[in-house]
Amino acid sequence: MENTNMEEHYAHDLHSFWSLLLSLSFFFIYSTCLSEPEVHIVYLGHSAQHDHQLTSGLHQQLLLNVFESEEEAAQSMIYSYTYGFSGFAAKLTPDQATTIARKEGVVSVFRSKILKLDTTRSWDFMGLPLQETPDNDEAPHGAVSSTFGDDVIVGVIDSGIWPESASFREEPWMGPIPRTWKGECMSGQDFPSTTCNRKLIGARYYVASLEQELGPLDTSSGTEYRSPRDRLGHGTHTASTAVGSVVHNVNFFGLGSGTARGGAPRARLAVYKVCWNRTGDSAGECSEADILAAFEGALMDGVHIISASISTTIGQLLPFFKWSADIGSFHAMQKGVTVVFSAGNYEYSPDPSRVKNVAPWSISVAASTIDRWFPTQMVFDNTLTVMGQSMITTEVNALLIDAGLFFSNGACLSKGWNKSRPAAGKVILCFSTMGSITSAEAAAAVKKAGGSGLIFVEPLGRQVPYVDVVPTVYIDIYQGTKLLHYLGSSEWLPTVKITPTKSLVGKVPAPEVAFFSCRGPSALSPDILKPDLSAPGVNILAAWPPKTPPTLSPSDKRSVNWTFQSGTSMACPHVTGTAALVKSAHPDWSPAAIRSALMTTAYTKDTKSEYLLSGGSTKPSDPFDIGAGHISPTKAIDPGLVYDMKAGDYVIFLCNIGYTQEQIAKVVCPGTNHTCPRVHTSNSNLNYPSITVSDLQTTMTIRRTVRNVGWNRNAVYTPRVVSPSGVDVAIWPRLLVFSHYKDENTYYVTLNPRKKSEGRYDFGEIVWSDGFHTVRSPLTVRVNNIGDGTESMSYTTNI
């Protein structure tokens, strides 16, 4: 008993220490030693005022604490956020920001960072084929045929839209714009207010903060439009993937031919442009203050789903209310709006804990492949044949040569090119392992050297072909090593004939997790599984602005209406489109219920009935790669059971990681209970569709509550358990009995470590079934019962 009291006293002191440290972090201002003003976001929590002018006036009054006149304060102000949440963006010096952070009512102050941006077959592959309807329209086949997104409004926060694309045309059968819509079609350069229609019902753009931070846009050279019109292509591509209309006979120079459409082709689209081609190099830059303004605009306009394929580029995750995406998505959740993010890309290797957008009130999406591949045959000296992958549309005949003859240390980088050796008429063999080189870097270097083509060698599991500035064939390191030895043994330079690429479907196991997709566990809240699930994000064919080259390179003179893109940015809109389908079928469902439906119906085995391969390795995937699994749109419409949550459930989560009641009261809507419990619990008890325990030291019991949403109100569910290695799992009760009078049930999961371990995660699952529905939750456990527990403390406290 004495030891128990000491442990409780120690735990209380430890929590008090972290709470104090968290309070200090609320007022920590990221700044440099310079005193020049920079754009800061001042976040004040929930907007308690219904009078937007009054709220803006309060923001102005707060600025007068650090400015001598109203004129100076007004000039500093960039945005005043008054709808859904309260705050503002202003140019402040570090000292001014620190002063404001100390004022009563301020939740956080932080620098506005500059962020970067992270299909014809994919929906068929996911089991959502088209079928003809009686009115000669086309609809996804199955349970969603009658609605498939009708009147659901999807807001896409990205780089804008190419409105003339067939993906966004107004169909004759479309009804009037939903009455709930309160937005506008903002006019701008080459984008009159009449551009919108009954499909593309709204468009806005936000650039004020970016220009304050980085300087004015250059719109004179045609590299960008001061309007919602898309010059980068990214926004057009993602919007088309999510909710694009049905378009037949699309392809990229003959590759990927088929019918393109979004997951919810009858959903309405609103675009919010926040990412810009500011310097003309097609890099895409997005300011956090502009992103937060877009969230405010989307909530004010009345969207139902928000899709944002954007993530932070900094190496560490910031506290939840010092990151614009977490702030915007939290207030969206409180208004019943589902927010879907990309999980982030990492070019070089699938390292753990790189996953982005990890807030438990939003959805984070990993990227995976579909069952389409692009075989490309290479014949050397008419004797040796090697098969790679590419997107080459014309035959290449040249000589094969090693990169070491043209580039310093054999690394295909433009800065290392030996200018005295032009590569005309040569296909260069380049290894990515010679200095961690990306294919884009290598292709640019070969282009600069004048080469005819590139054979790019990468480790196993990383062969993802891209649309490149020079013909590029991707092969694995085994093939590359064999080819290098062949080249070394030849008395002369071998000839190489590369035939045009073919596109084949159903010949390779799929899905497979993309090597570039950021992995879990979450570095900020490790007891919440992130990413949540995976979706197609490799070589997705979707709409594209014809004035933007498919490689984004100024030297690329091709004009296309459709192109391939890869990234978690492409996976995100697949989940967005599916969420729109679920929202259409169940308009009263909360964002948590929609996320639950997507996660518990996801699957973990490929087309060959084996566990999904983890790209970039030769091993099966686990929940840190794919979350709950790969999305299944038709099953998500009818999940059987859902794990639901309201804003109050997230209050407990915030309490557990050290936020005070006073801080939480500022961010939640009035009427939400913001009282923290006297005894803090593990965030493993958050009613999430997955169960993750990052620090299991002794026996632990976790609670979950499910609601029956199936057609059979009198259903009886029984569990099947796969226990993580070295952990005994017991579930009580063993039956969940539902009726017309009882649609919710609570069950308990007791975990008992049966081994000594530290730092190792093991995986299992809990599956409930009524004989028709299968409701699956991944179970992720880290037994941590060796040593003095110091390491576990750092995992269970997040500041």
N, C-alpha and C positions, 0 to 999 in steps of 0.2 A: 504494500500500500504506500509505503514511504517513497519507493522508487517511482510509482505512478504519479504521486503528487509532484515530485521533483521534475518529472518529465513534462507534466502539464504546466508547471511554473516556467520551465525553460522554453516550452513552446510559446507560452504567452509573451515572454520577454523577447523571443525571436521575432514574433509577429509584430510586436510594438516597434522593434528596431527597423524592420523592413517598411512598416507604415510610415515611420519618420523619414526614412530614406526616400520613399515614394513621394511624400509631400515635398521634399526638397527637389526631387526630379521634376515635379510639376512646374517649378519656377526656374528650371535650368534652361538657359537660352543658348542655342547653338549659334556661335558667332566667331568671327575671326578677330584678330587684334586690331583690325582697321575700324575706324569710327564712321565710315561712309554709310549712309542709310541703305538698307536692303529690304526687300519685301518680306514682311512677317505676317503670319496668320495669328490673330488674337481670337481664341475660341472661348465663348461664354456659356456654352451648354444649350439647353433647350430654350427656344424662343417663347417666353411667357406672355409676350404682348401680342395682341391681335392687330394693333395699329402699327403697320410697317414703318410709317414715317416717325412715329414716336421711338421705335426701336433704333432706327438710323440716327435719330437725335441723341439717344443715349450713347451710341458709338462715338458720335462726334464729341460729346462731353468727355468721354473717357480719353480721347486723343488730346483734348485741351489740357490734360495733366502734364503733357510733355511738349506742347507747342505754345507759343506765346500769343497766337492770334487764331481766330476762327478760319481766316484765309489760309494760314499755313497748315492747319489741321485738315481742311478740305482738300488742299493740294496733295497732302500725303495719302489720303484715302483712295484706295483702288476699288474695293468692293465692300459693300455693307450687306452682310447675310442676315436676312430677317425672316425667312420662311422656313419653318421646320426646325431650324436651329439658329442661334444667335452668335454673331461674331463679325469680324471684318478683316480685310487685308489692307495693309498700309506700309509705306516705306518708313522704316524706323532705324535708328542707330541701335547698336547693342545696349547702350545705356538707357535709351528710351524704352526699348522692349523690356528690359529688366524692371524699370519703374512701373510700367503697365502691368506686368506679371504679378506685382505685389498688391495690386488693387483688389478690393473686395469684389467678388463675383466672377473673377477671371479663372477659368479652368486651366488653360495652358496658353503659352505663347511659343511659337516656333518659326524658324526660317522656312519660307516657301521654297522647296527644292525643285530643281528641274529634272523631270522624269523622262524616260524613253519608252517607246512603244515596245512592248514585248514581241458549194461543192457538188460535183455531179454524181458521186458514188457514196459518199459518207452516210447519207440518210438511208439509202437502201441497205448498206452494210449493217446499220444499227437496227434493221428490222422495221423500217417505216417506208415501205414501197408505196408507189402511187397506184390509184385505181380510178377508173372512170365513174362519175356520179350521174344520176339521171338527168341533170341539167347540162350534161356534156362538159362540166367542169372537172377538174382533177383534184383529188384529195388524198392525203395519206391513208393507207388501208388499215383497218382494224378498229379498235375501240374509239379512236379519235376522229373517225370519218365525218361525223355529223357537225363538228365544230372546228377542229384543228386550228384554234387560235383566233376565232372570230372576235373582233372588237377588243382583244387584249392589246394594250399599247406598250410597246417595247422601246425604251430609251437607250440609245447607244452613245456612250461617251468615248469619242475616238478622234479621228482626223477629218471628219466630215463625210460628205456623200457626193457621188456623181449621179445626180437625179435622173439623167437621161437613160441610165442603164435599164435594160429590159427587166431587171430584177425588181425595180421599184415602180413599174408602171401601174396605172390605175386600171383594174379589171372591171369590165362592164357589170358584173354581178355584185360588186362591192356596194354596201349600203352607205348611208351617210356617216360622217365622222361621229364617233361616240359623243354623247352629250356631256360626258365627264371630262372631255378634253378642254383645257383652259389655255393651251399654248398658242404659239404664233409661228409664222414662217418669216423669219427675219431676213430682210433683203440685204444685199451686199454685192461685192464685185462679181459680175457674171451670174448673179443669183437673185432675180427679182422675186418679190413676195408672192407672185403667182406661180412659182416653181413647184410648190407643194401640191399634193392631190389627195385623193381618199386613201391612198396607200402610204405615201410619205406625207404625214399630216402636220409635221412641225420640224423646224430647224432653227438652231441658235448657234452663235459662235462666241468664244471667249478668248481674248488675246491681251487684255490690258496688263495683266501681271507679267506675262512673258516679255512684253515690250519694255516694261519698267525695269526688268532684270537684265535683259540681254540686248535691248535696242530695238529699233523699229523693223518691221517686216519689209522685205524687198519684194514688192508686187509688180515692179515695172518689167522684170525680165521673164515673167510668165512662170516662175517657179513656185508661186503660191498665190492664193486668192484671199483677199480680206472679206471672207464670207463663209457660209457653211460648205461651199464647194470644196471637194477633196482633191488635193494635189499629191498626197503621199500614197493613196490607194488603200491603205490599211483599213480605214473606216468603211469604205465601200465594200471591201472584201468581207469584213466581219458582219456588217449589216445584212449583206446578201446571204451569208451562211445562216444567220439566225432566222430571218423572216422573209427572205427573198421570194418573189413570185415565181411560179413555174415557168421555166424557159427551156424549150426543146433545142436539140442539135447544137449544143455548145461544146467547145473544145479549145485546146491551146495548140495551134498548128497541127491539128489532127490527133493530139494526145488527150486521153481522158474523155472521149466523146460520150455524150449522153444528155440527160435532162437535169438541169440545175434547178434547185429550189431550196428555200430555207426550211427549217423544221416546222415552223408555223407560218405557212405562206399566206394565210388570211389575216394574220396579225397586222396591226398598224405600227408604223415606224416613226419615231421622233429622233433626230440626231442632234448631238451637242458637241460641236467641234472645239477641242482643247489642245490638240497636237498639231504642230506647224512645221513646215519646211522653211525655217527661218533663214538659213544660210544658203539654200539652194542645193545642198548636198544630200537631200532626201533622208537625213538622219532622223528627223521627227523629234521635236522637243515639246514638252508639256509642263506647264507650271502648276504646282499644287494649288495655288490660290485660284487659278482658272478652273481647275478640276472641282474644287469645292463649290465654286459659283455654278458649275454645270449640275452638280448634285442638287443644289438649291433650285435651279431652273426646272429640272426634271420633276422634282417633288411638287413644285408649284403648278406645273403643267398638268399633272395627273397621270403620270405613267404608272404601269403596274409592275414592270420588270425593268431593271437597269443592268446593262451589260457594259463592262469596262475591262478591256484587255490591256491594262496598264499595271505596272508594278514598280516598286522602288529599285533603284540601281545601286544604292549604297549597300555595304557589306553586312550591316547589322539591322535588325528590326527595332524600330522605335516604340516607345510606350503607346498604347492604343489611342489615346486622345492627343497624340502629337504627330498624327499621320492623317492626311486629308481623306484618304479612302476609308479608313476606319471610322472617322467622324461622320462622313456622308452616309455610309452604309448603316451606321447605328441609328441615325435619325430616319433613314428610309425604312428600316425594320420596324421602328415604332409606328410608322404610318402604314404598315402592311405591305411594303414594297420589297420584293425579292431582289437582291443584288448579287450578281455573278461576276467573279474576277478570274483572271488567269493566274496560275500558280507561279509563273515566272520561268524564264529560260536561263540555262547556264551552258555556255558554249563548249567547255572543255571536258568536264567529267561529271557524272551524276553523284556529286558529293552529298552526304546527308545534311539535313537541317538548312538547306538553301531555300526552302519553300517560302513564297511571299503571300501576302494577303491572308493572314491566319486568324483574323477575328472570328469568333464563333457565331456571330450574327450574320455572316455572309457566306458565300460558297466559293471555294478555291478549286480550280480545275486543272488537272494534269493533262498532258498530251499523249496520244497513242496513235498507232497506225491503223489503216484499214487494209482490206485484202487486195489492194491494187498495187502492182509494182511495175517498174519500167526497165525491163531487160534491154541491154545494149551490148551487141556483140563486137568484139575487137579481134581481128586476125592479124598476126605478126608473121611476116615473111611467108604468107600463105601456108604456114604449117602449124603454128601455135594459136589456139583459140582461147580467149578469156572472156567470160561474161560478167559484165558489171551492171550498174544502174546509171541512168542519165535521163536527160530531156533534150537530146540532140535530134533535130528535125531534118538535117541534111547530112549526106555522107562526108566523111573526112578521110583524106589520104595524105599521109605525111611520113616523116621519119621519127622514130622513138629515140629520146635522149634523156639522160639523167639530169635532175635539177642541179646537181653539183657543178655542172659545166657553165651554168648561167647565174647561179645565186650563191652568195656567201654562205659557206658551211652547209650547202644543200638545202637551206631553208627558203621556201618560195615566198619571199617578201619583197615588196617593191623597193624598199630601202636597201636591200642587199643585192640588187641586180647589177651585174657587170655590164655596163653600157657598151663596152667594146664588142660584145657578143650578141648580136640580134638573133632572135629565135624563129625567124620566118621559116615556114615549112616544117616546123618541128612540133611534135606532141611531147610535152614534158612530163616525166614521171616524178611525182612529188609526194613525199611522205609527211603526213600531218604531225608525226612524232618528232620531226626535226625542229623542235622549238615550239611546240604547241600552236600550230598554225590552223586557222579556220579555212574552210574551202573558199569563202569569199575573199580572204586575204590572198590565197594562192591564185585564184582566178584573176584577180586584179593585177597581180605581179606578172603572170603569163601574158595578160593583155598588154601590159606596158612593154614587155620584152618583144612583143610582136609574134608570139607563138600561135600556132594553128589550133592547139588544143591542150587539154590537161587531163592526166590520169591521176586522180587524187586517192591516196592510200590512207585508210584510217583503221583503227583497231576494230575488232569484231563488234557487231551490233551498232555501228555508228553510220552505216551507209544510207544516208538520206539524200537523194538527188535534189538539186535546186535548179531553178532557172538562172543560168550563169552568163557572165559577159563574154566568156569564150566556151566552146564546146568542152564539157567536163564529164568524165566518166568516173564513177565512184566504185572502188573495189576494196576488199578487206586486206588486212596486213599479211595474211597467208598468201593471197594471190599476188600482192605487191612484192613480197619477198621473192617469190618464184619468178616474177617478171624482171626484177632487178638482177637476179642471177643470170637469167637468160640474156639480158642486155650486156652484162659483164663478160659473158662467154662468147659473144658474137665478134667476128673480125671486122664487121662493118655495122653501121647503124641500121637496125632492123626497120623494115617498112611496117606501117600499121594502117589498117583499113578499119574505120569505125562506121558501122552501119546505123541508119536512123533508128531511134528508140521505138520500141513497141510498148503498148500499155495492155497488161493482162490482168484479169480479175479472177480471184478464187484459187490462185496457184500457190499462195504462200500463207502460212499460219498467221492469223491476226485475231484480235489486236495484239500489239506489242508496245510496251511503254517506250516513248521516244527518249533517246539518250539525253537530249537537251532539257527535258522536263525536270523542274526543280523538285527535289525530294524532301520528305519529312525526316525526323519529327520537327514540329514547330519549335523554333528557338525562343519563342515568347510565351507560349502556353502549351507545354509538352503533354498535358493531360487531355488536350483536344486534338483529335487526329486531323492532320492536314497533309496533303490535299484531301478534299472531300471525296472526289471521284475523278475518273479520267474520261476523256472523250476524244474523237478523232481530231488530230492536229498536225498530221504529216501529209504534205502534198494534197492540200484541199484546193479544189478548183472552184473559184467563185468570181463574182463580178469585179471589174477593174476599170479605172478611168483610162480612156484611150489616149489621153495626152501624157500619161505617165508611163515610162518604159517599164516592162515587167521586171527588169533587174534593178530599177531605180537609178541606174547609172546614166549620166548625161551622154555617154558614148553609145548607148543602146538606142537605136533609131526605130525599133519596132513599136507598132501600135496594136494593142490587143484590147478586147472587151472582157476577156476572162483570163485568169492566170492562176498558177499554183503558188500557194504560200504554206509555210510550215511554222509552227510555234504554238505555245500554249495560248497565244492570242487567237489562233484558229479553233482551239478546243473550247475556249470560253463560249463563243456564240452557239456551239452545238448544245451546250447545257442551257443557254438562254432560250433557244428555240423550244427545247423540251419543257422548260419551266413555263413558257407561254402556253403550251398545250395543256399542261396540268392546271394552270390558272384558269384556262378557258373551261375545262371540265369541272373544276371545283373553285368557283370564284370567291368563296368565303374562306378558303384555306389561308392560313398564315404563312409567312416566309419559312418558318421552321417546319411546318407540315409539308410544304412543297419540297424543301431540301430533304426531309426524311423520305418522301416517296422516291426521289431520285436515287438516294443512297441505298436504301434497303432492297431495292429491286435490281441493283447493279450486279454484274456477274464477273467472275474471276478466271474463267477458262476460255481458251481461244477456239478457233474453228476446228482444231484437231483434238479438242477436249483435253488439252494440257493447260497447266497454269500459265498465265500470261508471262512472256519473257520480259525481263527487265533490260531495256535497250542500253547499250554501253557496257553490258556484261554478258555472261553466258548462264545466268542464274534466273530462277523463277522470280517474279515480282512479289512484293509484300505490300502491306497497307501504306507504308511510307512512300511507295512508288505510285500506287493507284488509288489510295484512299479505300473507300468501300468497294471499288471495282469499276468496271466499264459501264457507262450509261446504257440503259435499255428503255427507250422512249415509250413503247407501247405498254410495257409492264408498269411504268411509273404512273400511268393514268389510274391504275387500279392496284394500289400497293397492299391492300388488306388492313394493315395497321400503320399508324403514324406515331412518331415521337414528336409531340408538339411542345412549344415553348412560347411564353409571352415575355414582355420586357422585364417583368419582375424576376424571371429566372436568370437573366443576365446580370441583374443586380447582385445576386449571390456570387456569381462568377467574379464580378469586380471587387466585391468585398474580400473574397478569398485571395486575390492577388495584391491586396493592400490598399485599395482606394477607400477613403473614408466616406461615412454617410453624407457628410456635407458636400464632398466632391461629387458623389453619385447623384445627390438631389439636384444638382445643377444641370445634369445631362439627360435625366429621364423626364417624361411627360408628367404634368401635374396629376395627382391621383395614383401614381405608381408607388407602391410601398418600397422605400429605399432604405429600410432598416437592415443593418447588418446583424446576423445572428451572433450570439455571445460566443459560441464555439464555432470556429472556422473549420470547414470541411474540405475535402479534396475536390478539385474541379472535375474529377472523374465522375462525380455525382450529377453534373449538369446533364439534363435529359437529352443528350445527343444521340443520334442514330448509331454511332460507333462507341466502343468502350476502350479507353486508353488509360493505363496506369503507368506512370513514368517512374515510380519509386515505391515498389512493393517490398516492404521490409518485414511485415508480419501479416497475419490474417486480416483481410479487409472485406467489407460488404458494401456493395454499390446498389443504388436504387434506380429503377427505370419505370416510367409510366407510358403506356401505349393506349391509343384510342382506335376502336374498330371503325373503319370507314368503308368496309366491304359491303357487298350487296346482301350478305347473310348476316342479319343483326343478331342471330342466335349462334354465332360461331364459337367453336372451341379450338383453342390453339395449344399445341404441345411443342416442347423444345427439343432441339438436337444440339449438342455441344461438342465442339472440337477444342480441347484444352491446349493452351500454350505449353511448350515443353517445360517440365519441372513445376507446373502449377496445377493444383487441384481446383476444379471449378464446380460449384454446387449452385443450383437454381431452385428458388422457392417462390411461389408454388409451382408445382409441376404441370398444372393446367391453368390456362386463362380462359375463363368462361364469360362470354358476353351475352347480352340479351337486349331487348327493346328498352329495358329500364336501366341497363348498366352498359355503357359503351366504353368505359375506361377501366383499365386494370393496372395494378402496380406489381412488379416482381423484383426480386432481390438476387444479386449475383455475389456469392462469397468466393473470394480468391485466397488460396492457402499455398504459400511457397513451399515446395518440397525439395528445394536444392539451395546450395550456397552459390551465389552469383553476384556479379557486379558489372554494370555497363552493357549488358547484353539484352536486346529485345527479343521476345518470342511471340508467336502469333497463333491465334486460334479464331473461332467464330461461334456465335450463338444464332441459331436459326429457328424461328417460330413458324409453324405451318398449321393450317386448318384443312389440309388436303388439297387445297386449290391455290392459295397464296403461299409464297415463300418470303419471309421477312428476315433478311440476313443482316447481322451486325458484326463487323470485324472486332476481334478482341486482341488488343495489343498490350503486352505486359513486360515491364522491365523489373526483374527481381534484383533488389539492391540491398543485400543483407551481409555484405563483407565490408570490413573497415569500420571507421568511426562515424560514418554518415555525413561527413562534411560535404562530399560531392552531391549527395541527394538534396541538401538544402538549396544548393544553387539551381537545382532543376525544378524545385517546387515553388520558388518565389520569383515573381516576374515584376519588374519595375519599369 
